[in-house]
Amino acid sequence: MVAVRGLARSLDGNYGFDTTRNAMLVNANLAMAGYSGDTMPAMHKRMIETMETIPGVEQAGLVNNFPPLVYGAGSRTNVFKEETRDRTPSNIASMPYGYDVSPGYFDAAGTRLLAGRAFSWHDDQSAPAVAVNREFAGKLFGSLTNAIGRYFTLQDATRVQIVGVVEDGKYLSITEDQQPAIFLPSMQSPSSQSYLVVRSHRDPQQLAAAIRSKLHELDAGLPVDIDTWSTLLVVVLFPSRVATVSLGVLGAMGAMLSIIGIFGLAAYSVSKRLKELGIRMALGAQRKEVLQAALGHAFKLLAFGSAAGLLLGILASRVLASIVYQATPRDPLVLAGVVLAMLLLGPLATWIPAQRALSVDPATLLREE
C-alpha cells in the first residue's frame, strides 16, 4: 500500500515546478553559435521575447546551465550573513543550491511566488537582487515576511537583497530532505549553456517545430535541442519508480504468502482437532464456540502479525521514504488500507477450514472412535 501511494505521488509530484502540463526545455548553446561576453544577455532576451510570440505559448523564461533535477542540482553557493566580515568556512550561514534565472522563469516553470516580487529586466549588474526558497528564508531570517528586503553576502563579498520568496522544491533527488536554494538574475552572470523553459497548451511536437523555426529565424547557426521537462525527468524518477513497483510486487507476494500460511495453519488445526470438535458439537456446542476452538489460534497469530507489521512499518518510515517518494506508513489511507486488507485476507484464508469445522458430523466421528 505504501508503495502504491508512493508511485501515485511520483507520477504527479510537487517538485517546486510543474511538469504536468506542456513544459518544454530548449537547450540552446550560444557558444557554439559564436556568442560570448556582452552579446549573450541581449540574445537571451531576444530568445525569450521570440518564444512569447509563438501562438499558444503562455510563459517563457530561461535558466542557466541546468534546470532543477535535470542532470543533477545547481552548484552549491556559500552564503554569509550581512554582518559577517570573516568569510571562512566556519562562518558560512548556509550552502544553498544556486540557479541563475531570467524574468518569467518562475511563471514558465510553474514555481509559485510566496512573497515579494519576481525578477524584471532591470535586475542587472547594477541591481543586486536575489530570490530564495522558503527553506532558505526560514533558516536565515525566521519567516517569509522577515526575509523580504533583507541582505546577505556571497563568497566574493557581493551583497545581494532578497526581493522574492518562492516555494520549496526538489533539486538533486526527489527523495532528498528539503534543501535551501537561491535564484539570481541571469542578466548578472550570463552563460552560454542555458535552457529556455516554454510553457504552452499546444501539442509538444507542434510546439517543438514552432520553437525550432523561430530560433533559426533569429540565428540559423544556433544549435537547438528540444524536449519536454517530464521526459528529461524520466532518468531521475526511474530508480524511485522501479523501487516502488518492486516493493508493490513484493507486498502482493507477501500478502499471497500470508493467505497461504494462515490457510495452512487453520487447516492443520482443524484436521488435528476433528474428533474434539465432533465431541463438542455432540455435547451441544454452538457454531461460534466450534469456530473459536478450531480457529482461535490462527486468528491470534493473524492479529499479532498484523500489529507487528504496522509497528515495524511505522518505525521504518525513514528507510521507506529514502526508497519510495514521500512514502509514510502514517498516511491515514495507508493505515486504513492495511487494516482493511488484513480484515479481508484473514477470513478469506480461514474460509475453507471454517467450513470443514462446521460440517463435522459428530455421529460419524463417534462411530469411528
ZINOR-V766760 format. One record per residue. N is the residue number from 1. RES is the residue in one small letter. SS is DSSP state (helix for helix, strand for strand, loop for the rest). PHI is phi in radians with two decimals (NA if undefined). Layout:
n={N	N}
res={RES	RES}
ss={SS	SS}
phi={PHI	PHI}
This chain:
n={1	2	3	4	5	6	7	8	9	10	11	12	13	14	15	16	17	18	19	20	21	22	23	24	25	26	27	28	29	30	31	32	33	34	35	36	37	38	39	40	41	42	43	44	45	46	47	48	49	50	51	52	53	54	55	56	57	58	59	60	61	62	63	64	65	66	67	68	69	70	71	72	73	74	75	76	77	78	79	80	81	82	83	84	85	86	87	88	89	90	91	92	93	94	95	96	97	98	99	100	101	102	103	104	105	106	107	108	109	110	111	112	113	114	115	116	117	118	119	120	121	122	123	124	125	126	127	128	129	130	131	132	133	134	135	136	137	138	139	140	141	142	143	144	145	146	147	148	149	150	151	152	153	154	155	156	157	158	159	160	161	162	163	164	165	166	167	168	169	170	171	172	173	174	175	176	177	178	179	180	181	182	183	184	185	186	187	188	189	190	191	192	193	194	195	196	197	198	199	200	201	202	203	204	205	206	207	208	209	210	211	212	213	214	215	216	217	218	219	220	221	222	223	224	225	226	227	228	229	230	231	232	233	234	235	236	237	238	239	240	241	242	243	244	245	246	247	248	249	250	251	252	253	254	255	256	257	258	259	260	261	262	263	264	265	266	267	268	269	270	271	272	273	274	275	276	277	278	279	280	281	282	283	284	285	286	287	288	289	290	291	292	293	294	295	296	297	298	299	300	301	302	303	304	305	306	307	308	309	310	311	312	313	314	315	316	317	318	319	320	321	322	323	324	325	326	327	328	329	330	331	332	333	334	335	336	337	338	339	340	341	342	343	344	345	346	347	348	349	350	351	352	353	354	355	356	357	358	359	360	361	362	363	364	365	366	367	368	369}
res={m	v	a	v	r	g	l	a	r	s	l	d	g	n	y	g	f	d	t	t	r	n	a	m	l	v	n	a	n	l	a	m	a	g	y	s	g	d	t	m	p	a	m	h	k	r	m	i	e	t	m	e	t	i	p	g	v	e	q	a	g	l	v	n	n	f	p	p	l	v	y	g	a	g	s	r	t	n	v	f	k	e	e	t	r	d	r	t	p	s	n	i	a	s	m	p	y	g	y	d	v	s	p	g	y	f	d	a	a	g	t	r	l	l	a	g	r	a	f	s	w	h	d	d	q	s	a	p	a	v	a	v	n	r	e	f	a	g	k	l	f	g	s	l	t	n	a	i	g	r	y	f	t	l	q	d	a	t	r	v	q	i	v	g	v	v	e	d	g	k	y	l	s	i	t	e	d	q	q	p	a	i	f	l	p	s	m	q	s	p	s	s	q	s	y	l	v	v	r	s	h	r	d	p	q	q	l	a	a	a	i	r	s	k	l	h	e	l	d	a	g	l	p	v	d	i	d	t	w	s	t	l	l	v	v	v	l	f	p	s	r	v	a	t	v	s	l	g	v	l	g	a	m	g	a	m	l	s	i	i	g	i	f	g	l	a	a	y	s	v	s	k	r	l	k	e	l	g	i	r	m	a	l	g	a	q	r	k	e	v	l	q	a	a	l	g	h	a	f	k	l	l	a	f	g	s	a	a	g	l	l	l	g	i	l	a	s	r	v	l	a	s	i	v	y	q	a	t	p	r	d	p	l	v	l	a	g	v	v	l	a	m	l	l	l	g	p	l	a	t	w	i	p	a	q	r	a	l	s	v	d	p	a	t	l	l	r	e	e}
ss={loop	helix	helix	helix	helix	helix	helix	helix	helix	helix	helix	loop	loop	loop	loop	loop	loop	loop	loop	loop	loop	loop	strand	strand	strand	strand	strand	strand	strand	loop	helix	helix	helix	loop	loop	loop	loop	loop	helix	helix	helix	helix	helix	helix	helix	helix	helix	helix	helix	helix	helix	loop	loop	loop	loop	loop	strand	strand	strand	strand	strand	strand	strand	strand	loop	loop	loop	loop	loop	loop	loop	loop	loop	loop	loop	strand	strand	strand	strand	strand	strand	loop	loop	loop	loop	loop	loop	loop	helix	helix	helix	loop	loop	strand	strand	strand	strand	strand	strand	strand	strand	loop	loop	loop	helix	helix	helix	helix	helix	loop	loop	loop	strand	strand	strand	strand	loop	loop	loop	loop	loop	loop	loop	loop	loop	loop	loop	loop	strand	strand	strand	strand	strand	helix	helix	helix	helix	helix	helix	helix	helix	loop	loop	helix	helix	helix	helix	loop	loop	loop	strand	strand	strand	strand	loop	loop	loop	loop	strand	strand	strand	strand	strand	strand	strand	strand	loop	loop	loop	loop	loop	loop	loop	loop	loop	loop	loop	loop	loop	loop	strand	strand	strand	strand	strand	helix	helix	helix	loop	loop	loop	loop	strand	strand	strand	strand	strand	strand	strand	strand	loop	loop	loop	helix	helix	helix	helix	helix	helix	helix	helix	helix	helix	helix	helix	helix	helix	helix	loop	loop	loop	loop	loop	strand	strand	strand	strand	strand	helix	helix	helix	helix	loop	helix	helix	helix	helix	helix	helix	helix	helix	helix	helix	helix	helix	helix	helix	helix	helix	helix	helix	helix	helix	helix	helix	helix	helix	helix	helix	helix	helix	helix	helix	helix	helix	helix	helix	helix	helix	helix	helix	helix	loop	helix	helix	helix	helix	helix	helix	helix	helix	helix	loop	loop	loop	loop	helix	helix	helix	helix	helix	helix	helix	helix	helix	helix	helix	helix	helix	helix	helix	helix	helix	helix	helix	helix	helix	helix	helix	helix	helix	helix	helix	helix	helix	loop	helix	helix	helix	helix	helix	helix	helix	loop	loop	loop	loop	loop	loop	loop	loop	helix	helix	helix	helix	helix	helix	helix	helix	helix	helix	helix	helix	helix	helix	helix	helix	helix	helix	helix	helix	helix	helix	helix	helix	helix	helix	helix	loop	loop	loop	helix	helix	helix	helix	helix	helix	helix	loop}
phi={NA	-1.06	-1.13	-1.13	-1.13	-1.11	-1.13	-1.08	-1.22	-1.20	-1.27	-2.42	-1.51	-1.72	-1.78	1.55	-2.67	-1.90	-1.92	-1.28	-1.80	-1.14	-2.09	-1.69	-1.92	-2.00	-1.59	-2.15	-1.55	-1.21	-1.09	-1.22	-1.68	1.66	-1.55	-2.82	0.97	-1.25	-1.38	-1.28	-1.01	-1.11	-1.19	-1.03	-1.12	-1.10	-1.09	-1.14	-1.09	-1.20	-1.06	-1.24	-1.51	-1.26	-1.00	1.65	-1.34	-1.62	-2.53	-2.54	-2.73	-2.48	-2.28	-1.25	1.11	-2.28	-1.20	-0.96	1.28	-1.57	1.00	1.70	-1.59	-1.17	-1.22	-1.27	-2.19	-1.37	-2.11	-2.15	-1.15	-1.02	-1.44	-1.29	-1.86	-1.62	-1.58	-1.73	-0.93	-1.20	-1.78	-1.12	-1.47	-2.87	-2.22	-1.34	-1.24	-2.03	-2.31	-1.82	-2.26	-1.67	-0.99	1.58	-1.10	-1.06	-1.14	-1.17	-1.39	1.35	-1.58	-1.31	-1.53	-1.62	-2.77	1.35	-2.31	-1.53	-1.32	-2.19	-1.27	-1.47	-1.45	-1.93	-1.05	-1.53	-2.29	-1.27	-1.90	-2.65	-1.96	-2.26	-1.56	-1.05	-1.05	-1.14	-1.07	-1.19	-1.22	-1.61	-2.21	1.60	-2.82	-1.12	-1.14	-1.21	-1.36	-1.10	1.54	-1.44	-2.08	-2.59	-2.12	-1.68	-1.05	-1.53	1.33	-1.12	-1.72	-2.15	-1.93	-1.38	-1.90	-2.73	-2.21	-1.96	-1.17	-1.20	-2.63	-1.86	-2.14	-1.95	-2.60	-1.27	-1.72	-1.24	-1.15	-1.07	-2.02	-1.27	-2.60	-2.22	-2.22	-1.78	-1.10	-1.13	-1.13	-1.40	-2.55	-1.09	-2.27	-1.31	-1.72	-2.63	-2.17	-1.43	-1.88	-2.12	-1.87	-2.67	-1.69	-1.41	-1.07	-0.99	-1.18	-1.14	-1.14	-1.06	-1.13	-1.17	-1.10	-1.06	-1.12	-1.15	-1.18	-1.27	-1.19	-1.20	-2.68	-1.14	-1.65	-1.41	-1.28	-2.27	-2.19	-2.14	-2.73	-1.39	-1.10	-1.10	-1.15	-1.22	-1.50	-1.00	-1.10	-1.17	-1.45	-1.00	-1.03	-1.17	-1.25	-1.13	-1.08	-1.11	-1.11	-1.11	-1.13	-1.12	-1.13	-1.10	-1.13	-1.13	-1.13	-1.10	-1.13	-1.11	-1.12	-1.10	-1.07	-1.11	-1.12	-1.14	-1.07	-1.09	-1.11	-1.14	-1.12	-1.11	-1.08	-1.17	-1.11	-1.36	-2.12	-1.05	-1.12	-1.05	-1.14	-1.11	-1.13	-1.02	-1.17	-1.15	-1.50	1.71	-1.13	-1.38	-0.99	-1.08	-1.20	-1.14	-1.10	-1.13	-1.19	-1.40	-2.09	-1.02	-1.13	-1.11	-1.20	-1.12	-1.10	-1.09	-1.15	-1.13	-1.11	-1.12	-1.10	-1.13	-1.11	-1.09	-1.13	-1.14	-1.11	-1.17	-1.15	-1.66	-1.07	-1.20	-1.14	-1.10	-1.14	-1.36	-1.84	-1.96	-1.05	0.95	-1.35	-2.72	-1.20	-1.40	-1.01	-0.95	-1.17	-1.13	-1.06	-1.12	-1.14	-1.14	-1.07	-1.11	-1.10	-1.21	-1.14	-1.47	-1.23	-1.05	-1.05	-1.10	-1.23	-1.76	-1.08	-1.14	-1.05	-1.14	-1.11	-1.16	-1.13	-1.33	-1.63	-1.09	-1.74	-1.00	-1.10	-1.09	-1.12	-1.20	-1.14	-1.12	-1.18}
